[in-house]
Amino acid sequence: MEQEQPLFIDFLIRHAWHRVSRMYNNTASTEGMTMSVGFILMIVEKSGTPSTQLGPKMGMEPTSLSRTLNNMESSGLIERKEFSGDKRKVNIFLTKKGVTKRKLVKNFILDFNQKIESKFKDRDLQGFMNVMNAVDLAIEDVETKKNNEL
């Protein structure tokens, strides 16, 4: 008799995210983009966003972020502007092309989220949000404990 596998919440999250990521990247590739490019397009504010804020928001390492921003600039999606003459601080702005691509990304994300929401009752969706918040808090607990042990 085969033993039933235990339920690992983090495995389910990883599996679902892997599928979402693959779907986003496949869709983005039809527009000559990646999922990371799409997310950057979504979080850059009209008034500009400091490049130093993008990494933490994206969960990207500085090297990967720098490479992605360089590719986006070469593709004409963004432009970089210095903060009042300080070359160490750079604001990222979307170009007209970037704004157009952002609209495509936003429409896809909204459509996908509506499809997800249509599969849930309101209370189940709220329950999911509560679970994800609990996962986030558990991660903070683990990271805090790890940092305190160092």
Backbone bond lengths (Angstrom), bond angles and torsions (degrees), N, CA, C in turn:
res aa  C-N    CA-C-N  psi(-1)  N-CA   C-N-CA  omega(-1)  CA-C   N-CA-C  phi
1 M - - - 1.444 - - 1.531 109.37 -
2 E 1.307 115.88 129.51 1.456 121.08 -176.76 1.525 110.42 -77.92
3 Q 1.337 115.20 134.95 1.463 120.29 179.96 1.519 109.60 -77.93
4 E 1.335 116.38 136.65 1.465 121.42 179.72 1.529 109.80 -69.70
5 Q 1.332 116.23 134.75 1.457 121.47 179.18 1.524 110.26 -71.97
6 P 1.332 117.16 138.14 1.464 118.91 176.64 1.533 110.77 -68.21
7 L 1.317 115.79 153.13 1.453 121.86 178.35 1.526 108.65 -84.77
8 F 1.312 116.56 117.58 1.459 121.74 176.15 1.523 107.67 -109.78
9 I 1.319 115.73 111.52 1.463 120.99 -176.87 1.528 110.69 -57.85
10 D 1.341 116.38 -43.05 1.459 118.70 -177.81 1.530 112.36 -64.65
11 F 1.334 118.46 -30.19 1.466 120.67 176.60 1.529 110.24 -67.74
12 L 1.340 115.56 -41.51 1.466 119.47 179.04 1.526 111.09 -63.88
13 I 1.321 116.36 -41.74 1.470 120.53 178.48 1.526 109.89 -62.97
14 R 1.336 115.91 -46.42 1.475 119.82 -179.19 1.528 110.93 -62.30
15 H 1.321 116.40 -43.50 1.462 120.33 179.84 1.530 110.78 -61.12
16 A 1.337 116.21 -47.25 1.468 119.77 179.74 1.523 110.61 -64.10
17 W 1.347 116.90 -43.80 1.464 118.99 -178.95 1.531 111.23 -65.29
18 H 1.313 117.28 -37.14 1.462 120.04 178.13 1.538 110.08 -59.58
19 R 1.318 116.65 -43.61 1.469 120.76 179.19 1.531 110.99 -66.84
20 V 1.329 116.92 -42.70 1.467 120.46 178.16 1.525 109.54 -62.24
21 S 1.318 116.51 -45.86 1.463 121.67 -179.07 1.526 111.12 -60.50
22 R 1.329 116.19 -44.41 1.471 120.19 178.95 1.525 110.42 -63.21
23 M 1.339 117.41 -42.17 1.459 121.21 178.86 1.532 110.44 -63.27
24 Y 1.348 116.49 -46.17 1.475 120.02 179.17 1.530 110.63 -60.99
25 N 1.339 116.68 -45.60 1.462 119.20 -178.85 1.523 111.88 -65.46
26 N 1.326 117.74 -39.62 1.466 120.23 177.15 1.527 111.18 -62.55
27 T 1.320 116.08 -42.94 1.461 120.27 179.05 1.526 110.59 -67.52
28 A 1.335 116.14 -45.19 1.466 120.30 -179.34 1.525 111.24 -61.93
29 S 1.329 116.96 -35.73 1.470 120.04 -177.85 1.528 111.98 -63.40
30 T 1.336 117.18 -26.39 1.471 118.96 177.54 1.528 111.31 -68.10
31 E 1.342 116.12 -17.92 1.464 122.10 177.62 1.529 111.56 -107.18
32 G 1.337 116.53 11.11 1.465 120.79 179.76 1.521 112.72 72.36
33 M 1.340 116.41 28.35 1.462 120.79 -178.03 1.519 110.04 -126.66
34 T 1.325 114.99 179.76 1.459 123.06 170.94 1.519 108.09 -123.07
35 M 1.316 115.67 170.29 1.450 119.95 177.25 1.529 110.38 -60.96
36 S 1.322 117.89 -40.18 1.467 121.48 179.63 1.520 111.05 -60.93
37 V 1.320 116.35 -42.29 1.467 120.24 177.40 1.527 109.75 -61.44
38 G 1.328 116.40 -43.91 1.461 120.38 179.31 1.512 112.29 -60.50
39 F 1.335 117.18 -42.81 1.458 119.82 179.38 1.526 111.26 -66.88
40 I 1.311 117.20 -39.21 1.469 119.28 177.24 1.524 109.76 -62.93
41 L 1.330 116.95 -43.09 1.468 119.57 177.37 1.529 111.16 -57.34
42 M 1.326 116.79 -34.78 1.464 120.68 -178.07 1.529 113.13 -75.60
43 I 1.331 118.61 -29.47 1.462 119.03 -174.16 1.524 114.61 -99.81
44 V 1.338 117.58 -9.30 1.458 118.94 176.37 1.530 108.28 -74.04
45 E 1.322 115.47 124.22 1.460 121.03 -177.61 1.521 111.07 -82.44
46 K 1.319 115.16 155.94 1.464 120.75 -179.67 1.530 111.59 -57.63
47 S 1.330 115.88 -36.25 1.466 121.15 -179.77 1.529 111.94 -81.40
48 G 1.331 116.48 3.24 1.453 121.24 -179.12 1.521 111.10 96.10
49 T 1.297 115.89 153.05 1.463 122.29 179.58 1.521 108.09 -131.68
50 P 1.334 117.10 128.11 1.469 118.75 176.57 1.529 110.14 -59.10
51 S 1.307 116.01 135.08 1.469 120.08 -178.33 1.517 111.31 -59.47
52 T 1.336 117.23 -29.15 1.463 120.90 -179.40 1.530 112.44 -68.59
53 Q 1.325 117.99 -19.28 1.463 121.30 179.09 1.533 112.02 -85.69
54 L 1.317 117.06 -18.74 1.463 119.92 -175.90 1.525 112.77 -69.37
55 G 1.326 116.84 -43.54 1.464 120.87 -178.04 1.517 112.95 -55.50
56 P 1.347 117.54 -55.02 1.466 119.21 178.95 1.533 113.26 -60.98
57 K 1.327 117.95 -37.75 1.461 120.51 179.24 1.518 111.18 -67.51
58 M 1.310 116.67 -32.93 1.463 122.08 -176.57 1.519 112.69 -91.24
59 G 1.328 116.50 -19.86 1.463 119.24 -174.03 1.520 110.82 71.49
60 M 1.331 116.10 32.38 1.469 121.12 -178.28 1.521 110.34 -107.88
61 E 1.313 115.11 147.81 1.452 121.33 173.74 1.523 108.85 -72.69
62 P 1.345 117.71 149.50 1.467 120.51 -177.72 1.535 114.31 -54.34
63 T 1.331 116.99 -39.09 1.470 120.10 -178.64 1.527 110.83 -64.28
64 S 1.333 116.50 -45.69 1.469 120.58 179.41 1.517 111.05 -65.37
65 L 1.336 115.95 -41.80 1.463 120.33 179.58 1.520 110.16 -62.79
66 S 1.315 117.01 -44.70 1.464 121.29 -179.86 1.528 111.09 -60.13
67 R 1.337 116.34 -43.78 1.461 121.16 178.99 1.533 110.41 -63.08
68 T 1.334 116.06 -43.54 1.468 120.78 -179.71 1.523 110.44 -64.16
69 L 1.336 117.20 -44.77 1.468 120.58 179.28 1.535 111.02 -63.73
70 N 1.330 117.07 -39.23 1.469 120.01 177.17 1.526 110.85 -61.68
71 N 1.345 116.47 -42.86 1.467 120.37 178.14 1.523 111.26 -65.32
72 M 1.325 116.53 -39.58 1.470 120.36 179.52 1.521 110.80 -66.01
73 E 1.318 116.31 -38.57 1.464 120.23 178.70 1.530 109.80 -67.50
74 S 1.331 117.19 -42.77 1.469 121.07 177.84 1.523 112.07 -62.75
75 S 1.344 116.04 -32.02 1.467 121.27 179.78 1.522 112.76 -82.97
76 G 1.330 116.39 -3.93 1.463 119.72 178.56 1.519 114.46 79.52
77 L 1.349 117.26 21.46 1.465 120.65 -179.88 1.524 113.36 -89.86
78 I 1.331 115.94 -29.33 1.460 120.89 -178.94 1.518 109.79 -135.12
79 E 1.322 114.07 164.55 1.459 120.18 167.89 1.517 107.76 -136.82
80 R 1.309 115.68 150.41 1.458 121.58 -179.16 1.520 108.21 -107.76
81 K 1.328 115.24 137.94 1.466 121.10 177.00 1.519 108.07 -132.90
82 E 1.339 114.63 135.79 1.468 119.94 179.06 1.522 110.16 -72.03
83 F 1.345 114.79 148.63 1.456 121.38 171.94 1.519 107.45 -73.02
84 S 1.283 118.33 116.63 1.477 124.46 175.74 1.533 114.87 19.50
85 G 1.324 115.75 60.03 1.452 121.16 173.24 1.518 116.36 82.60
86 D 1.319 119.65 -4.12 1.457 122.19 179.20 1.528 108.64 -91.19
87 K 1.331 116.62 104.27 1.466 121.47 -174.93 1.526 112.98 -66.52
88 R 1.336 117.25 -16.70 1.467 119.88 -179.83 1.519 112.04 -76.84
89 K 1.328 116.86 -22.75 1.460 121.18 -177.72 1.523 109.69 -111.92
90 V 1.334 115.12 125.34 1.462 120.56 -175.78 1.523 109.76 -127.47
91 N 1.331 115.45 133.59 1.462 121.88 174.33 1.522 108.43 -99.90
92 I 1.331 115.89 141.28 1.458 122.08 178.15 1.524 108.43 -103.20
93 F 1.325 116.40 131.96 1.463 123.27 177.35 1.518 109.24 -126.01
94 L 1.332 116.02 148.01 1.460 120.06 174.24 1.520 109.11 -82.67
95 T 1.321 115.19 141.99 1.463 121.02 172.18 1.534 107.65 -84.46
96 K 1.320 117.35 177.98 1.477 120.08 175.88 1.521 110.16 -58.51
97 K 1.325 115.88 -42.14 1.467 120.16 177.92 1.531 110.47 -62.42
98 G 1.323 116.26 -40.60 1.462 121.10 178.46 1.521 112.01 -63.16
99 V 1.335 116.52 -39.66 1.467 120.92 178.52 1.529 109.94 -65.09
100 T 1.327 116.57 -41.09 1.474 120.79 178.13 1.520 110.71 -62.02
101 K 1.334 116.92 -46.00 1.469 120.94 179.14 1.528 110.55 -65.98
102 R 1.337 116.42 -35.86 1.467 120.29 178.33 1.527 110.42 -59.98
103 K 1.324 117.58 -40.50 1.466 121.32 179.46 1.528 110.36 -62.30
104 L 1.332 117.19 -40.40 1.470 120.63 177.07 1.528 110.78 -62.44
105 V 1.332 115.41 -45.85 1.465 120.81 -179.50 1.530 109.77 -62.15
106 K 1.319 115.81 -47.01 1.470 120.18 -178.28 1.531 110.91 -60.24
107 N 1.325 117.12 -44.23 1.465 120.13 179.28 1.520 111.38 -61.94
108 F 1.332 117.35 -40.83 1.466 120.57 178.99 1.526 110.67 -65.02
109 I 1.321 116.72 -45.83 1.468 120.84 -179.29 1.527 110.45 -62.59
110 L 1.327 117.01 -45.28 1.466 120.08 179.45 1.524 111.21 -61.89
111 D 1.336 116.68 -42.70 1.458 121.14 179.43 1.528 110.44 -63.04
112 F 1.327 117.28 -45.76 1.457 120.69 180.00 1.526 110.83 -63.47
113 N 1.338 117.05 -43.41 1.458 120.04 179.24 1.529 111.89 -64.00
114 Q 1.317 117.36 -35.27 1.469 120.11 175.86 1.525 110.32 -65.43
115 K 1.326 116.78 -38.69 1.466 120.16 177.22 1.519 110.93 -63.51
116 I 1.315 117.08 -41.10 1.466 120.43 177.57 1.527 109.58 -63.78
117 E 1.325 116.04 -50.54 1.470 120.36 -177.30 1.526 112.12 -60.10
118 S 1.328 117.23 -32.21 1.465 119.97 -179.28 1.534 112.13 -68.45
119 K 1.316 116.98 -15.90 1.465 121.89 179.95 1.531 112.66 -87.20
120 F 1.329 116.67 -8.06 1.461 122.15 -174.93 1.523 111.91 -119.04
121 K 1.309 115.05 150.45 1.455 120.89 164.27 1.525 105.91 -80.06
122 D 1.328 117.55 154.94 1.469 120.95 -177.96 1.531 112.35 -53.50
123 R 1.335 117.14 -44.25 1.469 119.68 -177.96 1.526 111.29 -66.95
124 D 1.341 117.24 -33.75 1.465 120.16 178.00 1.530 110.48 -69.46
125 L 1.323 116.35 -39.64 1.463 120.20 177.77 1.527 109.80 -64.13
126 Q 1.331 117.14 -41.84 1.462 120.61 176.83 1.524 110.36 -63.42
127 G 1.328 116.68 -38.82 1.460 120.71 176.52 1.524 111.27 -62.02
128 F 1.329 116.28 -41.63 1.463 120.48 177.29 1.527 110.52 -61.38
129 M 1.325 116.65 -44.84 1.467 120.63 178.81 1.527 110.40 -60.63
130 N 1.339 116.56 -39.88 1.461 120.44 178.01 1.527 111.12 -63.84
131 V 1.332 116.50 -42.25 1.470 120.56 178.42 1.526 109.99 -62.62
132 M 1.320 117.57 -44.88 1.468 120.12 -178.63 1.526 111.03 -65.33
133 N 1.328 117.34 -36.67 1.469 120.16 175.09 1.525 110.23 -64.64
134 A 1.336 117.46 -39.90 1.462 121.18 177.59 1.528 111.04 -64.39
135 V 1.332 117.14 -39.13 1.470 121.06 176.51 1.528 109.25 -61.05
136 D 1.326 116.57 -44.85 1.463 121.06 179.75 1.534 110.48 -61.02
137 L 1.321 117.23 -43.27 1.466 120.98 178.46 1.531 111.18 -65.00
138 A 1.327 117.45 -39.19 1.467 120.98 177.89 1.526 110.69 -63.11
139 I 1.325 116.43 -39.50 1.477 120.37 177.40 1.520 110.10 -63.23
140 E 1.335 116.21 -43.81 1.471 119.85 177.60 1.524 110.88 -59.60
141 D 1.347 116.98 -41.93 1.469 120.72 178.73 1.527 111.15 -60.69
142 V 1.329 116.60 -46.83 1.465 121.01 -180.00 1.526 110.16 -62.29
143 E 1.341 116.94 -45.18 1.468 119.92 -178.66 1.524 111.56 -66.26
144 T 1.335 117.01 -39.11 1.464 120.70 178.72 1.523 110.41 -63.96
145 K 1.330 116.39 -44.99 1.470 120.33 179.07 1.526 110.55 -61.58
146 K 1.329 115.97 -43.32 1.469 120.94 179.92 1.523 110.55 -61.88
147 N 1.348 116.17 -45.23 1.475 120.20 -179.55 1.530 111.92 -66.20
148 N 1.335 117.62 -34.33 1.453 121.42 178.72 1.519 111.49 -70.03
149 E 1.326 117.08 -27.17 1.467 120.84 179.27 1.513 112.52 -78.85
150 L 1.326 116.70 -16.95 1.478 119.68 -179.03 1.492 113.34 -76.72
